[in-house]
Amino acid sequence: MRNRISQGLRLTNRLILSNKVLLSLHLLEQNITNLEDEVIKVVEENPFLEIDIHPFPKAPKRIKKAEGTDDIMENTGVRIVTLRDYLLDQLHVMDLKEDFEHILEALIDLLDIHGFLTVEIKDISKDLKVPVKKVKAAVEILKAMDPPGVGSMNAKEALKLQTDEPLVRSLIDYLEELKSNPHLVMKKLKLSQSEFDEAFEKLKTLNPYPANGFADSEYTGYVEPDILVLKSGNGYVVTTNETFDVKFTSTNLYEKLLESENESDRKFAKLLNDRANSLIEALNRRKETLIEIGRALVKHEIEFLNGGKIVPLKIAEIAREIDLSLSTVARAVSTKYIRTPRGVHSLKAFFSRAVYSSNNGNVSREWVKERIKTIISSEDKAKPLSDNQIVDILRKEGIKLSRRVVTKYREELMIPSSKRRRAC
């Protein structure tokens, strides 16, 4: 048999990003502090650019811990790297196919301030135009990365990924009750005091929020906001935090180099000039994108800005509204903060995994669970409400949930069924 060599034409779909687009995406995902450092380096290497650092000193903003996060297992260690950078460093040394690497990069961008996955898998699949099965496989790879628990849906899942000990895992199942009535949990699990104490001490060493201690964590002490929301009359104005300006130097140098008889000088001058143009265009595009996101947040968060509660949003919703891809918006909000008349907040604090409509606007999954808890606490103890009856009550309030979802949320709240509540 002879070896035969032949030529053929094969068409494939492949996304090729230009250097300009890559630069824009890279600058977009930087927070203002990192951005300033990177731009200074670029300007120092390009004679066609100059940077004007604003003369006033930066005023770091103290970020107070969000309400309800004083967890018994809070981890207060501090690292100077962001969770995103830490995960990307791991990703880049992994031997993965190109498509999986692309999906994992998107998943990392979509992690919330706790290190949890904030977007539904079906939405990620739709945005990236890849099968749901592949996204699920990529999520499992993410969960196997360090820090333990990253990519989980919630604190319970994150904690369970960190231990195989049956007693500790049992305590995790009763996490809510553990904070309010640990003695009751001990009785339910039929543990002796020494068994309970030993398991509880081990639980306290685990980290409920994988992002804890990283530079982009909610618990990091000081940050510089990228977006500013200012009160103006009866409304609000959105701008970006300008800590520096980049502009072209005199054009005389460029024109002089272009007239040079040395071809390499002319090519080098054109290359540096093109890079200068690309940087300024990317910075302008970054500013426009952040302002669009800021305006969208103001539009949806008027209640919060006027003293009310945060209305939970979906990244996909904002992406559609401002006509950008989900991954682009995720990059933009991943490590940034916004200063409002009500303080400085992480942009990710405005986005929730699950959002439901109600008669009072959008509400989060957590809010719905609290509402179910309130409904049950005020029921007639002699005639406990069934899950179907709770569905009907919520539906009258504009919240449409199936009985299965209500049952799931009730069980997550560690609340017995109506039959068992009547027996109690």
C-alpha positions as CSV (number, residue, x, y, z in Angstrom):
1,M,0.0,0.0,0.0
2,R,1.2,3.5,-0.8
3,N,0.8,6.5,1.4
4,R,-1.2,9.1,-0.4
5,I,-1.0,12.8,0.3
6,S,-3.8,15.0,-0.8
7,Q,-5.0,18.6,-0.2
8,G,-8.5,19.5,0.8
9,L,-10.5,22.5,2.0
10,R,-12.2,22.4,5.3
11,L,-14.5,25.2,6.6
12,T,-14.7,25.7,10.4
13,N,-16.3,28.4,12.6
14,R,-13.7,30.0,14.8
15,L,-13.7,33.3,16.7
16,I,-10.5,35.3,16.0
17,L,-10.1,38.4,18.1
18,S,-8.1,41.4,16.8
19,N,-5.4,43.0,19.0
20,K,-7.7,46.0,19.4
21,V,-10.6,43.9,20.7
22,L,-8.3,42.0,23.1
23,L,-6.9,45.2,24.4
24,S,-10.4,46.6,25.0
25,L,-11.5,43.5,26.8
26,H,-8.3,43.5,28.9
27,L,-8.7,47.1,30.0
28,L,-12.4,46.7,30.6
29,E,-11.9,44.0,33.2
30,Q,-9.3,46.0,35.2
31,N,-10.4,48.1,38.2
32,I,-9.3,51.7,38.3
33,T,-6.2,51.0,40.5
34,N,-4.8,48.2,38.2
35,L,-5.8,50.2,35.1
36,E,-3.7,53.2,36.2
37,D,-0.7,51.0,36.9
38,E,-0.9,49.2,33.5
39,V,-1.5,52.4,31.5
40,I,1.5,54.1,33.1
41,K,3.7,51.2,31.9
42,V,2.4,51.5,28.4
43,V,2.8,55.2,28.2
44,E,6.4,55.0,29.5
45,E,7.3,52.8,26.5
46,N,5.5,54.9,23.9
47,P,6.9,58.4,23.0
48,F,3.7,59.3,21.3
49,L,1.7,59.2,24.6
50,E,1.7,61.2,27.8
51,I,-0.3,60.7,31.0
52,D,-1.6,63.3,33.4
53,I,-2.1,61.9,36.9
54,H,-4.7,64.0,38.7
55,P,-3.0,66.0,41.4
56,F,-5.5,65.3,44.2
57,P,-4.7,62.3,46.4
58,K,-6.9,59.2,46.2
59,A,-9.4,58.8,49.0
60,P,-9.8,55.1,49.7
61,K,-13.3,54.1,50.7
62,R,-13.9,51.8,53.6
63,I,-16.3,49.0,52.5
64,K,-18.5,47.9,55.3
65,K,-19.4,44.3,55.4
66,A,-22.9,43.7,54.0
67,E,-25.7,43.0,56.3
68,G,-26.2,39.4,57.1
69,T,-22.6,38.4,56.4
70,D,-21.4,38.1,60.0
71,D,-21.1,34.4,59.5
72,I,-19.8,32.3,62.4
73,M,-17.1,30.9,60.1
74,E,-15.9,34.2,58.6
75,N,-12.4,33.9,57.3
76,T,-10.5,37.2,57.6
77,G,-7.1,36.4,55.9
78,V,-6.0,38.9,53.3
79,R,-4.3,38.3,49.9
80,I,-3.3,40.9,47.4
81,V,-4.3,39.0,44.3
82,T,-7.9,38.9,42.9
83,L,-9.8,35.6,42.8
84,R,-10.1,36.0,39.1
85,D,-6.3,36.3,38.5
86,Y,-5.7,33.4,40.9
87,L,-8.1,31.2,38.9
88,L,-6.8,32.3,35.5
89,D,-3.2,31.5,36.6
90,Q,-4.4,27.9,37.3
91,L,-6.4,27.7,34.1
92,H,-3.4,28.7,31.9
93,V,-1.3,25.8,33.1
94,M,-4.1,23.2,32.7
95,D,-4.1,21.0,29.7
96,L,-7.5,21.8,28.3
97,K,-9.0,21.9,24.9
98,E,-9.5,25.4,23.6
99,D,-13.3,25.4,23.8
100,F,-13.2,24.3,27.5
101,E,-10.7,27.0,28.3
102,H,-13.0,29.6,26.7
103,I,-16.0,28.4,28.7
104,L,-14.0,28.4,31.9
105,E,-12.8,31.9,31.4
106,A,-16.4,33.0,31.0
107,L,-17.4,31.1,34.2
108,I,-14.6,32.8,36.1
109,D,-15.9,36.2,34.9
110,L,-19.4,35.3,36.1
111,L,-18.4,34.4,39.7
112,D,-20.1,36.7,42.3
113,I,-18.5,38.6,45.2
114,H,-18.5,35.4,47.2
115,G,-16.9,33.2,44.5
116,F,-20.3,31.5,43.7
117,L,-21.6,31.0,40.1
118,T,-24.2,33.8,39.6
119,V,-25.7,32.9,36.2
120,E,-27.9,30.0,35.2
121,I,-26.1,27.4,33.1
122,K,-28.7,27.7,30.3
123,D,-28.0,31.4,30.0
124,I,-24.3,30.8,29.8
125,S,-24.9,28.1,27.2
126,K,-27.0,30.5,25.1
127,D,-24.6,33.4,25.4
128,L,-21.5,31.3,24.5
129,K,-23.4,29.2,21.9
130,V,-22.1,26.0,23.4
131,P,-24.1,22.9,24.6
132,V,-25.4,22.9,28.2
133,K,-23.6,19.6,28.6
134,K,-20.2,21.3,28.0
135,V,-21.0,24.1,30.3
136,K,-21.9,21.6,33.1
137,A,-18.6,19.8,32.5
138,A,-16.7,23.1,32.7
139,V,-18.4,23.9,36.0
140,E,-17.2,20.7,37.4
141,I,-13.6,21.5,36.4
142,L,-14.0,25.0,38.0
143,K,-15.2,23.3,41.3
144,A,-12.1,21.2,41.3
145,M,-9.9,24.3,41.3
146,D,-8.5,26.2,44.3
147,P,-9.8,27.8,46.5
148,P,-12.1,24.9,47.6
149,G,-15.8,25.6,46.9
150,V,-15.3,28.1,44.1
151,G,-18.0,27.8,41.5
152,S,-20.6,26.5,44.0
153,M,-24.1,27.8,44.0
154,N,-24.2,28.7,47.7
155,A,-22.3,28.5,51.0
156,K,-23.7,25.0,51.9
157,E,-22.3,23.5,48.6
158,A,-19.0,25.3,49.1
159,L,-18.6,24.0,52.6
160,K,-19.5,20.4,51.6
161,L,-16.8,20.5,48.9
162,Q,-14.2,21.0,51.6
163,T,-15.0,18.0,53.9
164,D,-15.8,14.4,53.7
165,E,-16.5,14.0,57.4
166,P,-20.2,12.8,57.9
167,L,-20.8,14.7,61.1
168,V,-19.5,18.0,59.7
169,R,-21.6,17.5,56.6
170,S,-24.6,16.9,58.8
171,L,-24.0,20.2,60.5
172,I,-23.8,22.0,57.2
173,D,-27.3,20.7,56.3
174,Y,-28.5,22.6,59.4
175,L,-26.5,25.7,58.8
176,E,-29.3,28.2,59.4
177,E,-30.5,26.6,62.6
178,L,-26.9,26.2,63.8
179,K,-26.6,30.0,64.1
180,S,-29.9,30.5,66.0
181,N,-30.3,27.3,68.0
182,P,-27.2,25.0,68.0
183,H,-28.6,22.9,70.9
184,L,-31.6,22.0,68.9
185,V,-29.4,20.8,66.0
186,M,-27.4,18.7,68.4
187,K,-30.6,17.0,69.6
188,K,-31.9,16.5,66.0
189,L,-28.6,14.8,65.0
190,K,-28.6,12.8,68.3
191,L,-25.0,13.9,69.1
192,S,-23.3,14.0,72.4
193,Q,-21.9,17.4,73.5
194,S,-18.3,16.3,72.8
195,E,-19.3,15.0,69.3
196,F,-21.1,18.2,68.5
197,D,-18.2,20.4,69.8
198,E,-15.6,18.5,67.8
199,A,-17.7,18.7,64.5
200,F,-18.5,22.3,65.1
201,E,-14.8,23.3,65.6
202,K,-14.0,21.5,62.3
203,L,-16.8,23.4,60.6
204,K,-15.4,26.7,61.8
205,T,-12.2,26.0,60.0
206,L,-14.0,25.8,56.6
207,N,-14.5,28.8,54.3
208,P,-18.2,29.5,53.4
209,Y,-17.2,32.1,50.8
210,P,-14.4,31.0,48.4
211,A,-13.6,34.7,47.5
212,N,-12.8,35.5,51.1
213,G,-9.3,37.1,51.5
214,F,-8.8,37.9,47.8
215,A,-8.4,41.5,46.6
216,D,-11.9,41.5,44.9
217,S,-13.6,40.0,47.9
218,E,-16.5,41.8,49.7
219,Y,-14.4,41.7,52.8
220,T,-11.4,43.6,51.4
221,G,-10.8,46.8,53.5
222,Y,-10.2,49.6,50.9
223,V,-11.2,50.1,47.3
224,E,-11.3,52.8,44.7
225,P,-14.7,53.0,42.9
226,D,-14.7,52.9,39.1
227,I,-18.3,54.4,38.7
228,L,-19.6,57.4,40.5
229,V,-23.4,58.1,40.9
230,L,-24.0,61.7,41.9
231,K,-27.3,63.3,43.0
232,S,-28.4,66.0,40.6
233,G,-31.7,67.8,41.4
234,N,-34.4,65.1,41.4
235,G,-32.3,62.6,39.5
236,Y,-28.8,61.1,39.3
237,V,-25.8,61.6,37.0
238,V,-23.4,58.7,36.2
239,T,-19.7,59.3,35.5
240,T,-16.5,57.4,35.8
241,N,-13.8,57.9,38.4
242,E,-11.1,59.8,36.4
243,T,-7.7,59.4,38.2
244,F,-5.7,60.1,35.0
245,D,-5.8,61.3,31.4
246,V,-3.9,59.8,28.5
247,K,-3.3,61.9,25.4
248,F,-1.0,62.2,22.3
249,T,2.2,64.1,22.6
250,S,3.0,66.6,19.9
251,T,2.6,65.2,16.4
252,N,5.9,66.8,15.3
253,L,7.9,63.7,16.4
254,Y,5.7,61.3,14.5
255,E,5.8,63.4,11.3
256,K,9.5,63.7,11.6
257,L,10.0,59.9,12.0
258,L,7.7,59.3,9.0
259,E,9.9,61.5,6.8
260,S,12.9,59.4,7.8
261,E,14.9,57.7,5.1
262,N,15.3,54.7,7.3
263,E,12.4,52.3,6.6
264,S,12.7,50.5,10.0
265,D,12.3,53.9,11.7
266,R,9.1,54.6,9.7
267,K,7.7,51.2,10.5
268,F,8.5,51.5,14.2
269,A,6.9,54.9,14.3
270,K,3.7,53.7,12.6
271,L,3.6,50.7,15.0
272,L,3.9,52.9,18.1
273,N,1.4,55.4,16.7
274,D,-1.1,52.6,16.0
275,R,-0.7,51.3,19.6
276,A,-1.2,54.8,21.0
277,N,-4.4,55.1,19.0
278,S,-5.6,51.7,20.1
279,L,-5.0,52.5,23.8
280,I,-6.9,55.7,23.7
281,E,-9.8,54.1,21.8
282,A,-9.9,51.2,24.3
283,L,-9.9,53.6,27.3
284,N,-12.7,55.6,25.7
285,R,-14.7,52.4,25.0
286,R,-14.1,51.3,28.6
287,K,-15.5,54.6,29.9
288,E,-18.6,54.4,27.7
289,T,-19.3,50.8,28.7
290,L,-19.0,51.6,32.4
291,I,-21.3,54.6,32.1
292,E,-23.9,52.6,30.2
293,I,-23.8,49.9,32.9
294,G,-24.0,52.6,35.6
295,R,-27.0,54.3,34.0
296,A,-28.8,50.9,33.6
297,L,-28.2,50.3,37.4
298,V,-29.5,53.7,38.3
299,K,-32.6,53.1,36.2
300,H,-33.3,49.8,38.0
301,E,-32.1,50.8,41.4
302,I,-34.0,54.1,42.0
303,E,-35.7,52.6,45.0
304,F,-32.4,51.7,46.5
305,L,-30.9,55.1,45.8
306,N,-33.8,56.8,47.4
307,G,-33.4,54.8,50.6
308,G,-35.1,51.5,49.8
309,K,-33.8,48.0,49.1
310,I,-31.6,46.7,46.3
311,V,-33.6,45.3,43.4
312,P,-31.8,42.1,42.3
313,L,-30.8,42.1,38.7
314,K,-29.5,39.5,36.2
315,I,-26.3,40.2,34.2
316,A,-28.0,38.8,31.1
317,E,-30.9,41.3,31.6
318,I,-28.5,44.3,31.7
319,A,-26.4,42.9,28.8
320,R,-29.5,42.8,26.6
321,E,-30.6,46.2,27.7
322,I,-27.4,47.9,26.7
323,D,-26.8,45.7,23.7
324,L,-23.6,44.0,24.9
325,S,-22.7,40.3,25.3
326,L,-23.2,38.7,28.7
327,S,-19.5,38.0,29.0
328,T,-18.6,41.6,28.3
329,V,-20.8,42.9,31.1
330,A,-19.5,40.2,33.4
331,R,-16.0,41.3,32.7
332,A,-17.0,44.9,33.4
333,V,-18.5,44.2,36.8
334,S,-16.2,41.5,38.0
335,T,-13.8,43.5,40.2
336,K,-15.3,47.0,40.3
337,Y,-17.1,49.2,42.8
338,I,-19.7,52.0,42.4
339,R,-19.9,55.0,44.7
340,T,-23.5,56.1,45.3
341,P,-25.1,58.6,47.7
342,R,-25.7,55.5,49.8
343,G,-22.1,54.5,50.0
344,V,-19.6,52.3,48.0
345,H,-20.8,48.9,46.8
346,S,-19.4,46.1,44.7
347,L,-21.1,46.1,41.3
348,K,-21.8,42.4,41.8
349,A,-23.8,43.1,44.9
350,F,-26.6,44.2,42.5
351,F,-26.8,40.9,40.7
352,S,-28.6,37.8,42.0
353,R,-28.6,34.1,40.8
354,A,-32.4,34.0,40.7
355,V,-34.8,36.9,40.2
356,Y,-38.6,36.7,40.4
357,S,-41.2,39.2,39.5
358,S,-43.7,40.4,42.2
359,N,-46.3,43.1,42.7
360,N,-43.5,45.2,44.2
361,G,-41.0,44.7,41.4
362,N,-38.2,42.1,41.1
363,V,-37.2,40.2,44.2
364,S,-34.3,37.8,44.8
365,R,-34.4,34.1,45.6
366,E,-33.3,34.9,49.2
367,W,-36.2,37.4,49.6
368,V,-38.7,34.8,48.4
369,K,-37.3,32.3,50.9
370,E,-37.6,34.8,53.7
371,R,-41.2,35.5,52.5
372,I,-42.0,31.8,52.7
373,K,-40.5,31.7,56.2
374,T,-42.7,34.7,57.3
375,I,-45.9,33.2,55.8
376,I,-45.3,29.9,57.7
377,S,-44.4,31.7,61.0
378,S,-47.8,33.6,60.9
379,E,-49.9,30.5,60.0
380,D,-52.6,29.0,62.2
381,K,-50.6,26.4,64.2
382,A,-53.7,24.1,64.3
383,K,-54.1,24.3,60.5
384,P,-50.6,24.6,59.0
385,L,-50.4,25.8,55.4
386,S,-49.6,23.2,52.7
387,D,-47.0,24.0,50.0
388,N,-49.9,24.4,47.5
389,Q,-51.5,27.0,49.8
390,I,-48.2,28.9,50.0
391,V,-48.0,28.9,46.2
392,D,-51.5,30.5,46.1
393,I,-50.5,33.2,48.6
394,L,-47.3,34.0,46.7
395,R,-49.2,34.1,43.4
396,K,-51.5,36.8,44.8
397,E,-48.4,38.8,45.6
398,G,-47.3,38.4,41.9
399,I,-44.7,35.8,42.6
400,K,-45.2,32.7,40.4
401,L,-43.6,29.6,41.8
402,S,-44.3,25.9,41.3
403,R,-45.1,23.8,44.3
404,R,-41.9,21.9,43.7
405,V,-39.8,25.1,44.1
406,V,-41.7,26.2,47.2
407,T,-41.0,22.7,48.7
408,K,-37.3,23.1,47.8
409,Y,-37.1,26.5,49.4
410,R,-39.0,25.3,52.5
411,E,-36.6,22.4,52.9
412,E,-33.6,24.7,52.5
413,L,-35.0,26.7,55.4
414,M,-35.1,23.5,57.4
415,I,-38.9,23.9,57.9
416,P,-40.9,20.7,58.2
417,S,-43.9,19.8,56.0
418,S,-47.4,20.9,57.0
419,K,-48.1,17.4,58.3
420,R,-45.1,17.4,60.5
421,R,-45.7,21.0,61.7
422,R,-49.2,19.9,62.8
423,A,-47.7,17.0,64.7
424,C,-45.4,19.4,66.5
